[in-house]
């Protein structure tokens, strides 16, 4: 009688980070990441994908300070509603805090513009390094950090533009996640928490506006009572991974509180000073957390456009190294992340090692390839294809190109 196989367990992204030489953690910096070259490459690929999405949707990128004094946090409400989760200290003059979010800095930038209704919507974004004082027992690899990158974006718009902005965001988000291999998205409308800014009338209006906008955007959402931010309700986009788990990543939040607190106004079509609506939005939420989800979802076998090392060039013997170096130069000129393995191990072992390292393609250069001016591409699934040198390089360039 055969024994049923035990169900496969999801890989741990921390183990993958170690085996793929991406990052590590140590007690000297709890909740913070030591990025290795390959890991920082993957980090950059994720960030650049979000940047392309931002540019295509009309965002301008900004950068704001890491440390801000207490008055700005008082104005934003974080000192009253979020202080226990912030790293605060004294700068010799008054209390300051490392930013847990980029919102106050963005409000300060926008309020310095003399906005007209014709200028709206205004969209700005930042890949902001943020710090949150998470309890040590809650830290969990890339999933729960004290220092991480938030792809923070904000939209300032007219009331009549709200529905269109939510629809635009939701539509773009589906395509964005599909490129990473996520096709099932569960949407929640998170409503007023117990600890919140603003009165019940404001919250009722905000929840109604955001819920209606979500419905008009074609989203099938369910309510998540009490899960909103202290300044407004939010739509949370939860991704279903290959192991049947849901992960909250993207979010868009309606804020009817902070713009007036920071004195952000625009001139209406009759010359009145009006307060715009504000949407907080993120694609990844936390770039690091998304990377952890992606690594476990893909079992470390990332798509070619994502892989830190896309092609490993393998000369069969030492005499083929010069030709392999030419292939490396051709690939890098085509912006392919290619590396050379000239170790004395057997070709079979080096192919196996490339596979174990998550490299999508090996490019083999032996005597036959040197004499014919060709190269043999071995894909991660074991298929081989021999092409002329230029054709092989062009095919790999196309296979590894970043998604637009």
N, C-alpha and C positions, 0 to 999 in steps of 0.2 A: 504494500500500500504506500503510495507516494505521499510525502509530507507537503502540504501547500506552502508555496514560497511566501515569505513574510512580505507585506506591502513595503514598497520602496519609501524611504523617508526623504523629505526635502533636504538638500545639502545645506550646510551652514555657511553663510556668506563669509564668516570670519575664517573658516577653513579654506574656502576658495581664495580669499584674499592672500592667505599665506602660500598656498600651493601655486597660485598664479603670479606671486611676487608683486602684489598690488599695493598693500598697505599693512601696517601693524599697529597694535595698541600696546601701551605699557603704563605702569602705575605712576610714572612721573608726570603724566598728563592725562588724568582720568577723563573719559568722555571726549577725547580729542584724537585726531588721526595723524599718524606718521605716513605720509604719502611717498611711496617708492616711484621711480620713474614711470613704470608701466601703469601704476594706479593713477598717477597724475595725468597721464595721457588719456586714460578713460574718463577721468573727471573733466578734462578739457573738451573731449568729444561731446559729452553730455551738455556741458555749458554752451558749446558752440551751436549745438542743435537747437537749444532754447533761444539763443541769440538770433539765429536765422528766423525762427518763428516770430520773435518780437519784431524784427525788422519788417517782415512781410505784413504784420498787422499794424504797422505805423507807430511803434513805440520808440521813444528816444531814451538812450541809456544814460544813467546818472550814477554818481557815487557820493555817499554821505559819510560823515565821521563815525568812528567806532565808539567814541566816548562822548556823552552829552550830559550837561548839568541837570540837576533836579528840576528846575522850572519847566523845562520842555516836557519832562515825563509827568509833571503835575498837570500840565495843560492837556496832554494826550490821555490822561487817566491811568497810565500804567503804574504810576506811583501809588495810586489808591487801589487798583484792581489786580496788579501783577507784580508788585515789588518783591514779594517773596521768591519769585522765579528769576530775579535779576541779580547780576553781580554788581554790587554798588560799593563805593568807597569814597574817601575824601580826597580831593585834589589839592588840599592846602587852603582852599577858600570856601568851598561848599561841597555838599554831596554830589557825586556823579555816578553814572552807571554805564557799563558796556551795553550796547544796544541789543535787545532781544528781537527787534523788528526794525525795518527801515521806514515805516510809515511816517513818523514825525519829521524825519529829514526830507521826505518827499513833499510833505505839506509845506514845509518852510521854503522849498524851491518854488513850488507852484504859486504860493501867495505873493511872491515877489514879481510876478508877471501881471501886467495890466490886462487882464483877460476881458474879452468881449464874448458875447454869445456866439459870435461867428468863429471864435477860436476853438470852441468845444466840439467834440471831445478832445481832451488832452490826455495822452497816454505816455507814462514814463515807467522805466523798469530799472532794476538794479540786481546784480548778483552779489548780494550783501552778506558778508561774513557776520554772523550773529552769535551771541552767547546767551545761554539760559542755564540757570542754576538748578539742574536736575539732581534729584537725590542719587547718591552713589549706588544704591541698590536698584535703581531703575535703569541704569546705563546698560545698553545692550548693543555692542558693536556699532555698525552704521545706523541701526534702527533707532537708537536713542543716544544722542550726543549732547555735550555741553557747548561745543563749538561746531557750527555747520554753516553751509551756504544756503541761503533762502533766495529763490528766484522771485523776488518781490516785485510786483507791478501794480500800478494804480491808474485808474481811469477817472477823470473828472468830466462829468457830462451834464447835459440838460435833462430834465425829467423825461421829456419825450424821446430821448436817445437811449434810455436805460434798457428797454427791451431789445433793441438792436445790438447793444454792446454785449449783453448776456448771450444772445444767440450767436454772435460772432465768436465769442470765446468758446462756447460749447461746441460749435461746429469745428473749429480749428483743433480743439482738444482731441476729438475722436481720431482725426488723421494723425495727430502727433503721437498718440499712444499706439496706434496701429503700427507705426514704423518700428516700435520697440517690441512688437509681438503681443500686445495686449488688445484684445478685441471686445471683452465684456466689461462694461462699466456700470456699476451700481451707483445711483445718485441719491443723496440724502439732503433734505433741507433741514439744517440745524437751527433751532429757534432759541428764544431768549433764555439765557442762563440766570441763575439766582443772583449772582454778583454781576451787575450790569450798569452801564451808564444810560441815561435817558429814561423818560417816563413810559408808561404802558401804551399810551396813544401813539408815541413815536415808534415803538416796537411793533405794534399792530400794523401800522402803515408799512414799515420796512418789510415785515414778513409777507404781507399781502403783495407788495410790489415785486419782491424777489420770487415768490412762488408763481405769480402770474407770468413773469418773464421766463421762468424755467419751463412752464407749460407751453408758452408760445414758441420757445426754442425747440420744442419736440422732445423734451426730457421727461421720462417716466420716473418721477421722484416720489420718495416717501419721507414722512416727517421724522426727525430725530429730536425730540423735545429736550431742551436744556443744553444743546450742544453748540450754540452760537458763540461768537466772540463777545467780549463785554461791550463792544460798541455796535454790534449789528449781527443779523442773521447771515448764514452762509450756505452755499451749495457745496457739498463735498463729493468728489468723484473718486469712487473706490474701484480699484482694478482687481480683477480676478486673475490670479497667477496659475501656472501649470499644475499646482498642487491643490487647487480648490480653495485657496485662501484669498480673502479680500484685504486690500491695502489702501488706506486713504492717502491720496497723493494730491491731485489738483484741487483747487478751491477758488470760488469767487464769492466775495462777501459784500453786502450792501451796507454802507456806512452813512447814516444821517446825523452823526454826532460830531466827528472830528473836524470836518471842514469849517463849521461855524466856530469851534473852539480855537482854531488857528487863524481865523480871519481870512479865509479864502473866499473871494467873491468874483463875480463877473458882472459886466454891464449888460443888462437885458436890452431887448430891441426898443424899449421906451426909455432907456437910460437909468433904470433902477439898479441898485446893487443887490444882487441875488446870490445865494449860496448854492454851489453846484452839488449834485449827487456825487458820491465817491464810491468806487468799486475797488476792493483789494483783490488781487488775483495772483495765482501761482500755478505753474504747469507741473513742476516736480514737488513743490512744497519744500522739502529738504532734498538738495541734490544728492547728498550722501545716502540718505535713506532710500531714495529711488534706486541708487546704484546697488544697494544691498538687495532690494526686491528683485531687480533685474538679474543679478548674479544667481540668485536662488531659482528664479523662474527659468533661466536658460541653462542651469546646471554648469555655469561657467563657459558654455559654448556660445559666445556672443556672435551676432551677425557680423559679417565681414566689415561693414562700415563702422561698427562700434569697436572692434577688437583693437587693443593697444598695439599688438603686433599683427599685421594683416598677412604678411608673406615672409616666410623664412627660406632663404636661398641656401641650397645644399650642394656644394661641389662634391662629386663622387670621390675624388682624391685630391691631393695637394696640387697636382699639375693643372687642375681645372679651376683653381682659385681665381686666377686673373680674369677668366671669362665670367665667373660668378660675380666678381666685383663690378664688371661692366653691367651685368643685370641689375645689381643693387643700384648703381648710378641711374640707370634708365628708370627703374621703379620710383626712386625717390624724386627724380625730376618730374614724374607724374603724380607726386604727392601721395604715394603709397608708403605706408609705414612698413618698410622692409628691413630685415636684419640678416646677417650672414652667420652661419654656423660652420666653422672650420675645424671643429674638434676632430680628434683621431678616432672617434667611435664609428662603428659601422653605419652605413647609410640607413639600414633598417631601424637601428636604434635611434638615429637622429630624426627619422620620420615619426617614430613613436613618441619621441620627446616633444616634437612640435605639436603633435596631436594632444598630448597631455597638457601642454602649455596653452591650449585653446587657440592655437594659430589656425586660421581658416584655410590657408594655402601653403603648401611647400612647393618650391620651384627647384627642380633638379637639373644640375649641369654636369654631364659626364662626357666621355669622349665622343659619343654619337652626336650629342647636342653641339659640342664645340665644332666638330667637322661640318655639320650641316647648318650652323648658325641658328639653332633652335633652342627650345627649353621645354621641359616636361613639367606641366602643372599637375600636382596631386592635391585634390580637394580633401576636405576633412572627412567626407564620406567614403574615401578610398578610390574614387574615380580618377583616372589618369588621362591627360590630353597633351600631346606634343604639337607645338606650333612654332612657326618661325619667331625669332626673338622679338621683333617689333609687334607681331600679332599677339604673342603671349603677354607682353607688357601692357598693350592696350586693353586686352581682355581683363587682366587683373586690375587695371586702373578703373575700368567701368564697374567691376564687381565690388571694388572697395571704396567707390566714391561716396562722399557724404550725401545723405538724402536731403533734397531741397524742400 
